[in-house]
Amino acid sequence: MKRLTLSVLISAALVAGCSNSGLNLNPSTTDNGASSVLAQQPLPERTDIQQGQLANGMNYIVLPNAEPANRISMQLIVHAGSLDEADDQKGIAHLVEHMAFNGTEQFPSNGIIEHQESLGMVFGRDVNAMTEYYTTSYYLHLPNNSNKMLDEAFNMFSQQVSALTFDQSELENERPVVEEEWRRGLNMMARLGTANRKITLKGSRFGDRDPIGDMELVRHIGADRIEAFYDDWYHPNNMTLLVVGSVTKAQVETMLGKHFAQMPAKPLPARPDLTLPLPTELTFDTIEDPEITTEVLSVNLRGEQAMPHNEAELRAELLNSIAMTMMDNRLRVQYQTETDYISRMVSSAMPLATGYNNNRVMAILKDGNYLNAMNELFTEVSRYAAHGFTQQDLDTARKGLSARYRAMADGQKGAKNSRQMMGLFNQIRMQKPLVELSQFNEIAQGLMSSITIDEINQHFTKVTQERTPLVIAQINSEHAKQLPTQAEIASLWTKALANPPAALAQKVLPKSLFDKAPEAAKVISHEQFDDVQKWTLANGAQVWFQHSDESANQVQMRWQGYGGTSLLPQEDRRAASLATRNLSTFGYGGFNAEALAAINADHNMRQIAYVDLTQQGIFGSTSSDAVEAWLQNVNLMLTQPQVDETIWKAKQTFMARSMDRRKDNPSSQFNEKIDRLRFENTPSQQPMTPEELRSVSAEQMLKAYKGIFGTAAGHQLVVIGDIDADTVIDLASRYLGHLPSGEAHGEPKLPKLATGKHRILVEGGEEPQGITSVLFNADYPYSDTAKNQANLLTRVVSLRMREKLREEAGGVYTSRFGIQLERARQQAYGMISYSHQPERADELKQMALAIVDEVAKNGITQEELDKVREQIISGLKPEAISDRDRYRWLTEMAADDNYRDLLTDYLTWLNQVTPDELLPMAQTILSTDNVIDALLLPEKKS
């Protein structure tokens, strides 16, 4: 189990937004106090979509889109989800979705999946479905836009929504698959998320209708009740079809006429009441779990907030979001070091059900002194309710939100079909108007600029005073008796609001990182390879650039070099990793984290520094007009790193305490045992102990970081995106061209992974879930061909695993299988992993190992190779290649300083490879004796 980071804890507490169904995109709304002029300005519907409705009431939306060329994406939305289930049908909307792939009149059993794959689609990538509160939807990404392919797609959709057979044997096979999907979420973070949702939505249908369902019902409900849901809701007058791509409305209407127009409309059952009752007095709820190691308190201020359909409603939503962001920014600065009772504090604004939102302030606790921690939490809310925020707070928060809206608008320009379709679907499911994002951004920018600090402060005070708090304690079960009573908590809240502490002084923050740009450094060479350009600077740094306008105004960037922590003595490697991980927390260039956040707020930048045993660098993305700011930050990260002793001591204490508390967590034990065995020859890759953490000083971190970062030779800046070449090299030469050359390093050689056969068994926890992980490795020389062979074997074995473990045995929802080549070790390594019913551990593992043994003995078939080859080629056609692919290829070529046409080379090899050529690799790797066989099971009950 991964470390419980702050972001993970927050995500477990957040509740996913919910929405209403149907295509009623302009319902009546209430005036939220904004001017009547604003209220009369509905948000404009996008003009590039074409809408229509069949005589039977079926809605359809067509969006012609040229990216990728000659491709079409389709999504059929049934406006019925878990909220529409009767009390004895909980989980049936989801089960119906599964059954849509398990037998129709034309495609018995799994025939529809087999047919889709025969057309070149990949299940999971091009074919899938989803069930949520309001909708069940099915989607296809078609490999071409021919009339034949379009006809196939419409026919398959029509079969799924009008001709399911609900074969009893197929139903019995699919019940355990749904249960395994549910079982996959039986971890502490999922439990916490579910518990938070149930509490914040208590009394409403949302809190009682988790889309995954009630497993007792899923296991035993009769086919008649399953079919009843299908018969109630799967009608054309309850559907919307989205079609995006190289297609015309006339083509869509022709296909609708052929496959859907004859379906009769039918009256729909009454929709359920979706009101969320809001108490008038403070309420207190607890989430108790024996595996919780980091405890959390939250105060939740829930209230009504309209989904924006006009400018007044949008302005109200923006105002609230900015206010909560301002508080969050303040709290993050305040709690860089922990207090006596609280380690961290954050705030957020988030949607609940349609028409409601939740302003949440959350505290991560230092220890179990709950009453004092609550008092501190309430006191901070009171502080800002009484004294408000400053113009500086507003400027920083508004810039950040403004940058995000611009990035969203840029992301839609020229976006591929899948992204365009998901945008439309989200607007429909969230009951939002179908607004074109560039128009939406323009309106939002104007509204944000009109918001004043006085409005923000008045709003925050009003929300705090008028909304009734819901307090939630998320604690270990053993500590439940130490909690205060609801009456004590209510008294604390009242006293805190009546006695706010003094306002905190705020530093005036700088406006920029550099007073002026450095002079451009000398470029000593320039080469062009097709559409890729490469420059070499005088200090040895290289710049590799490829222009792409796939994402308008967006650029992906990466500074990289070989060396990594292998350059350091063993005792300094942890320090280097910790310094890199905490770089943004400490700040750099003489700026602290607060100042950097304020300076960079106007730019939608992402920057992540990284280091491992073999390489180091900084990667991320930004808008085209912020590339200079991105490189300014990189310059200071490389040349002026810094540490803060006080902040480090606080983080060190928090991290060590979390490690100590996790020592009895079964998932942590399971993963730790695996990694300690696997990386027995590379100690710095093993899980860090609290003792190791406590031994690392701030001075040691800074020294270790400087021992890896800061030089230019052997490093490359990789840039892909919507920016011109002259700008790239000019800015790179200014901000990277003056770095000291230093010494260039090749890729280090690493010690081998563990040898021998090992067995790990961990028994702990109460959830009825087992996890099997089989890890293996073998010495194998690295080459491009070997890497490609490993990829093909991975795909074929993964397909066999799915067919055997999921479709035939019904024992696994998703199995993970993979083989990778590691050049630094000259080894191949791989893994089989899946969650399952504990009682079926041995049975399912024998099935999985039998597949592996069969491939090791006899290899793969020509039919399997042809099928996978077709799928891969379909995904690598020019129109399907994305910036993600280009970025990966260019990064690889730059690291090796070797331009080559990776795509052409790969396709040439792929078209010629035979099953016999893959057999030697399969025999070597899949029959290795170097195996870690690990099993996690629930604790045995005596």
Secondary structure, 3 states (H helix, E strand, C coil): CCCCCHHHHHHHHCCCCCCCCCCCCCCCCCCCCCCHHHHCCECCCCCCCEEEECCCCCEEEEEECCCCCCCEEEEEEECCCHHHCCHHHCCHHHHHHHHCCCCECCCCCCHHHHHHHHCCCCECCCEEEEECCCCEEEEEEECCCCHHHHHHHHHHHHHHHHCECCCHHHHHHHHHHHHHHHHCCCCHHHHHHHHHHHHHCCCCHHHHCCCCCCHHHHHHCCHHHHHHHHHHHCCHHHEEEEEEECCCHHHHHHHHHHHCCCCCCCCCCCCCCCCCCCCCCCEEEEEEECCCCCCEEEEEEEEECCCCCEHHHHHHHHHHHHHHHHHHHHHHHHCCCCCCCEEEEEEEEEECCCCEEEEEEEEEECCCCHHHHHHHHHHHHHHHHHHCCCHHHHHHHHHHHHHHHHHHHHHHCCCCHHHHHHHHHHHHHCCCCCCCHHHHHHHHHHHHHHCCHHHHHHHHHHHHHHCCEEEEEEEEHHHHHHCCCHHHHHHHHHHHHHCCCCCCCCCCCCCCCCCCCCCCCCEEEEEEECCEEEEEECCCCEEEEEECCCCCCEEEEEEEEECHHHHCCHHHHHHHHHHHHCHHHHCECCECHHHHHHHHCCCCCEEEEEECCCEEEEEEEEEHHHHHHHHHHHHHHHHCECCCHHHHHHHHHHHHHHHHHHCCCHHHHHHHHHHHHHCCCCHHHCCCCHHHHHCCCHHHHHHHHHCCCCCCCCEEEEEEECCCHHHHHHHHHHHCCCCCCCCCCCCCCCCCCCCCEEEEEEECCCCCCEEEEEEEEEECCCCHHHHHHHHHHHHHHHHHHHHHHHHHCCCCCCCEEEEEEECCCCEEEEEEEEEECHHHHHHHHHHHHHHHHHHHHHCCCHHHHHHHHHHHHHHCCHHHCCHHHHHHHHHHHHHHCCCCCHHHHHHHHHHHCCHHHHHHHHHHHCCCCEEEEEEEECCCCC
